[in-house]
């Protein structure tokens, strides 16, 4: 398992222990607000808003919070205006890192992101320096103990998935973003439990890390995730489970 799926799994386990519900809600509300502002408040005709609402419901966000965020986006009630910015940089060992932000203060955000990179053995780069390393895809991660590979493969491919990958202790169902909801719905109907289901940026290649660089990379990812202005972080690192266990 590598890159974003690896980090998402680490986050999933940490999140269960940390229960940083307030921080998660803040980020989801920003995303819903911006999605509604950009594409309107009707989720049926706004795929980005639909995805944001699905993510919010998965975190058990109250319905009224979701509706209020949509109204802020459409201008029905007053709210803060957020800018979308993507920063690109390099982590320890030359790992490519994409940082998507929603902020009401660009100067504050770039200063904080730059500081996090430099503190953890990385550096902020120029626009376009690493974006080519990633492809936008739908990703559904299923624990191997929760599914039969042949049955999952048949269900996913019939629903339009591009691939089902065997990644250490997980199967990863990969799809085009436009087919993601249909694939997810088919897997839901098949009653297959999954650890992660989202549209994400998947790296075309990975950089293997261990030792100090692996620890620095995880510290950088955690620092960026903890920043209120950061909505998503993607990276192409590969850290083996053995190395991760040794660091715990």
Residue pairs with C-beta under 8 A, 6 or more apart in sequence:
1 9
1 167
1 168
1 169
1 170
1 172
1 241
2 167
2 203
2 206
2 236
2 237
2 238
2 239
3 202
3 203
3 206
3 234
3 235
3 236
3 237
3 238
4 139
4 200
4 201
4 202
4 203
4 234
4 235
5 139
5 141
5 167
5 170
5 172
5 196
5 202
6 237
6 238
6 239
7 221
7 233
7 235
7 237
8 141
8 195
8 196
8 198
8 200
9 141
9 170
9 195
9 196
10 218
10 244
11 225
12 195
12 196
15 24
21 59
23 226
23 228
24 59
25 56
25 59
25 61
25 65
26 228
27 102
27 228
27 230
27 231
28 52
28 55
28 56
28 59
28 61
28 69
29 56
29 65
29 69
30 82
30 102
30 231
31 52
31 55
31 102
31 231
32 49
32 52
32 53
32 56
32 66
32 69
32 70
32 73
33 69
33 70
33 72
33 73
33 79
33 80
33 82
34 73
34 82
34 84
34 102
35 46
35 48
35 49
35 51
35 52
35 73
36 46
36 49
36 69
36 70
36 71
36 72
36 73
36 74
37 73
37 74
37 75
37 81
38 48
39 45
39 46
39 47
39 48
39 49
40 46
40 49
40 74
41 49
41 70
41 71
41 73
41 74
41 76
42 49
43 49
43 50
43 53
44 50
49 70
50 181
51 198
51 199
53 66
55 198
56 65
56 66
57 66
68 77
71 77
72 78
72 79
72 80
73 79
80 104
81 104
82 102
82 103
82 104
83 102
83 103
83 104
83 106
84 100
84 101
84 102
85 100
85 101
85 103
85 106
85 109
85 110
86 98
86 99
86 100
86 101
86 127
86 131
87 98
87 99
87 101
87 110
87 113
87 124
88 96
88 97
88 98
88 99
88 124
88 125
88 126
88 127
88 128
88 129
88 130
88 131
89 97
89 99
89 113
89 117
89 122
89 123
89 124
89 125
89 129
89 130
90 96
90 97
90 117
90 122
90 123
90 125
90 129
90 130
91 97
91 117
91 120
91 121
91 122
91 216
91 217
91 220
91 235
91 237
92 120
92 121
92 122
92 209
92 212
92 213
92 214
92 216
92 217
92 220
93 207
93 209
93 213
93 217
93 237
94 207
95 122
95 207
95 209
95 217
95 235
95 236
95 237
96 130
96 133
96 134
96 203
96 207
96 235
96 236
97 117
97 122
97 130
97 220
97 224
97 233
97 234
97 235
98 130
98 131
98 134
98 201
98 232
98 233
98 234
98 235
99 113
99 224
99 230
99 232
99 233
100 230
100 231
100 232
100 233
100 234
101 109
101 113
101 229
101 230
101 231
102 229
102 231
103 109
103 229
105 229
108 229
109 227
109 229
110 124
112 227
112 229
113 124
113 224
113 227
113 230
114 124
116 220
116 223
116 224
116 227
117 123
117 124
117 220
118 124
119 223
120 216
120 217
120 219
120 220
120 223
121 213
121 216
121 217
121 220
122 216
122 220
133 203
133 204
133 205
133 236
134 201
134 202
134 203
134 204
134 234
134 236
135 201
135 202
135 204
136 177
136 199
136 200
136 201
136 202
137 162
137 174
137 175
137 176
137 177
137 199
137 200
137 201
137 202
138 161
138 173
138 174
138 175
138 176
138 177
138 179
138 180
138 183
138 184
138 198
138 199
138 200
139 172
139 173
139 174
139 175
139 196
139 197
139 198
139 199
139 200
139 202
140 156
140 172
140 173
140 175
140 183
140 184
140 187
140 194
140 196
140 197
141 170
141 171
141 172
141 173
141 194
141 195
141 196
141 197
142 152
142 170
142 171
142 172
142 173
142 187
142 192
142 193
142 194
142 195
143 169
143 170
143 193
143 194
143 195
144 169
144 170
144 171
146 192
146 193
146 194
147 171
147 192
147 193
149 164
149 166
149 171
151 190
152 164
152 171
152 173
152 187
152 190
152 192
153 164
155 186
155 187
155 190
155 192
156 164
156 173
156 175
156 183
156 186
156 187
157 164
158 186
159 179
159 182
159 183
159 185
159 186
159 187
160 175
160 176
160 179
160 182
160 183
161 173
161 174
161 175
161 179
161 183
162 174
162 175
162 176
162 179
163 173
163 174
164 171
164 172
164 173
164 174
165 171
165 172
165 174
168 241
169 241
170 195
173 183
173 187
174 202
175 183
177 199
180 199
184 197
187 194
187 197
200 232
200 234
201 232
201 234
203 234
203 235
203 236
204 236
205 236
206 236
206 237
206 238
207 236
207 237
207 238
208 237
208 238
208 239
208 240
209 217
209 237
209 238
209 239
209 243
210 239
210 240
210 243
211 243
214 237
214 239
214 243
214 244
214 247
215 247
217 235
217 237
217 239
218 239
218 247
221 233
221 235
224 230
224 233
225 233
